[in-house]
Structures are given as C-alpha cells and as structure tokens.
Amino acid sequence: MKKILFLDRDGTLITEPADFQIDRLDKFALEPEVVPALRRLRDAGYTFVMVTNQDGLGTPSFREQEFRPLQKLLLDILASQGIAFEAVRVCPHTAADRCDCRKPKVNLLLDYLKDTSWSREASYVIGDRETDLQLATNLGVTGLRYNPKTLGWTEIARQIADAPRRATIARQTKETKISVAVDLDAVAPARFATGLGFFDHMLDQIARNAGISLVIECTGDLHIDEHHTVEDVGLALGAALKQALGDKRGIGRYGFTMPMDEARAEVAIDLSGRPYFVFEANFPRENVGQLPTELVPHFFQSLATTLGATLHMSVKGDNTHHMIEALFKGFGRALKPAVARSAGGDIPSTKGVL
C-alpha cells in the first residue's frame, strides 16, 4: 500500500521569519537538511502531499490558480532535486474566517480519507505546530513535530526510513489461540510457548539463526493431537513475517543454506509474493519428542503460504532430530539474507512490486 507524508510548508519545508510574507522572495530559505532528507524518504518509497494554512491565497482550488512566486520557487527547487508532490492543498482563509478547511480540520484531505489504497500505519504528518499533530490524529496517522534543534530533518528521515519492521498477529479459531510478535531488526526477545517442547526448540532455531526477535504463544487442542497447533503457528508466523516486511523495499529477497553433523539440509527461499513449496525428506522416525515428523513439511508449507514465499527444502541424514533441526536452522539462515535491508534500496523486482 502507498505510504504518504503529509507535509506542512511554512516552518517545516521553508523557514518562517517573524515578519514572513509570502511574496517576499528575499526572505525565502529552506529548512536545514530538508532536501537530502526528502530524497531519502522518496527513495524509501514515500509519496509527498503538501498541506498548509496560508492566509490570503485567494481560492481553495489552489492547483487551478497561478502559483504565487514563493510557492512556485519552492516547488521548482524541490523538483530540480527529484522531489515532487502528489498534491498541494492550501487553505486560503484566515483563522478569523472559521472555515472548514483550515488545519487541523481534514476537509482539504477528504479524498485521502475516502481512499483505501494508502497505509495509515506507515504514513505521517510532519509539521512544526500543534495543529499538525492534531491533523495527524484526525487522519489516523503518526504525527512528528519538526524542530531544527530537537527533531530536525536528518533525524526525521532516519526514524522513518530506518523504522523497525515489526508485526503482531493474533489468530484465534475453535482449535487454537495464537499470538506472534516479530521484529526483523532486533535479535531479542525470542520466546516460545506452544505446549510442544521440541517444536518450541525448533522455533527458537529459526529466530536465532535468522537474527530476528520472535515471540510466539499458542494454546491449542493438544488433547486431540498436535496438528492444529503446528499448522496454525505456521500460518500465523508466515502472516507476521509478511506484514513486517511491508513493501519489501531494499530486502535481499533470496536466501539459502546447512549441515548439522551427519545431516545436510538445503533451503532455498524467494520472498516473491508467490507461494510455492517443495519438500524432500525421508525421516527414520515418526516422532521427535511431541512433534510428529509428518507435521514438519506441513508447518513450512503453511508458513510459505501466508508469507507468500517460494520455499524449497530437502534434507538427508540418519538422525531424525538432527535432520529436523538442520531444516529449521537452515530456514533461519536462509531467511536472514532474504529479509536483510539495505539503505535506499529499491524493490528487488523488475515488476516494481513483490
């Protein structure tokens, strides 16, 4: 989904002196570091919308009138740096007019409120006034109050572009109640409570080898058997990983691996958005601890389905415990480079979307 930054203008993009007048070009100055910050946020996949209160511009239909000199200069400078605005919304009234469009009211953005193609969770309002934070609340997005001394543009870009990729999934059926919390950019905590000791140990192998934080709790109908618990944890984990990855911009996408004693597992993953699963194994035992070996491929197939990943797995060996652990470790090792994120990276697909 599209990610939007709703940006204030005066005092946020351009400096606003005490005697500021919109036609005083000699007073024009960009806020410090605004251009490199906006370029970084553009490269992180954000769309820009300008929303500003400006007295005396004439009519609300700003795009249908000739730009005032300062506004045009600002847009021309930013455009020369590859920074464009999807929309420019200006309230032309004064505070005394008691209009319906002046921030923090949302009338200038009613079309965005009705639009479901952009992510509220990933979008922000950035401005230097309390009204900007109130606008963010009214839009249902996060607000950041710009201040060149305490929260400047470099830090804003870092906080947004490098924001931890986190997700929490709660899944409840008549058979299981599951919560999964994942953070792809942290290594702790890693905790598991599914009621199946060996399965918890294997989930821990994924987290440790992928270098991610993962917390899974499941209450399932183990008095019947282990099937629903293992399957539903796989479904919930795949959904959480997919949500945390977001638009997948800058990720490695692919991963592979791993040996463990006499066992050798090969795991190949592609975070392609297309679920596909191939599994090759012949386990000598039917169970390891409380985990039936027939549920191992079922777990990974469930995970691949909700993650939207192509996943190929194979293992050879003599010790069933080693074989299964090699698969889980191998999946974690394959996942690690696949979810690794590079700064300013593009979506790794010629289609432009994954």
Buried (B, 14 or more C-beta within 10 A) or exposed (E): EBBBBBBBBBBBBBBBEEEBEBEEEEBBEBBEBBBEBBBBBBBBBBBBBBBBBBEEBEEBEBEEEEBBEBBEBBBEBBEEEEBEBEBBBBBBBEEEEEBEBBBBBBBBBEEBEEEEEBBBEBBBBBBBBEBBBBBBEBBEBBBBBBEBEEBBBBBBBEEBBEEEBBBEBEBEEEBBBBBBBBBBBBEEEBBBEBBBEBBBBBBBBBBBBBBBBBBBBBBBBBEEEBBBBBBBBBBBBBBBBBBBBBBBBBBBBBBBBBBBEEBBBBBBBBBBBEBBBEBEBEBEEEBBBBBBBEBBBBBBBBBBBBBBBBBBBBBBBEBBBBBBBBBBBBBBBBBBBBBBBEEEBEBBEEEEEB
